[in-house]
Amino acid sequence: MVRLSAQELLWKLEKGKPIPAILLLGEEPYLRDACRTQLIERFVTEASRTWAVSRYSAERDETQAAFEQAQTFPMLSPQQVVFLEDVQAIEKLGEKHRDEAVAQVGAYLEDPAPFTVLVLEATGLDQRMKLGKLLAEKTLV
């Protein structure tokens, strides 16, 4: 697990290092917005942003759609950024649905698409649960 402050993440992005999966964790909307903006500016040209930037919400049950998009080649851009917001909502699902969602997250993180920067956003995660442990281990936090 690599934990970075928002400033460290922004600095790393400026250096141009590719990052397959990032977890934006915290309740500070200004810092999360600054990170979102930098990620989009760094990885997607302005002309391609309509097609190469996608936003989904786990709270609206769009987790599967987000991972399907992450595995789909971007249109008119060499890279895409896929945001999955409200990831903490997965922890509140029933056991069967939660386990399915965690398995889906784990499968993607084992073999992330090289053309996608996946950004998972959560206000907080229980590090004792499977999802929290998985994201702490497999993403840049």
Secondary structure, DSSP 4 states (H G I P E B T S, - for coil): -B---HHHHHHHHHTT---SEEEEESS-HHHHHHHHHHHHHHHS-GGGHHHHEEEEETTTT-HHHHHHHHHSPPSSSS-EEEEEE-GGGGGGS-HHHHHHHHHHHHHHHHS--TTEEEEEEES---TTSHHHHHHHHHSB-
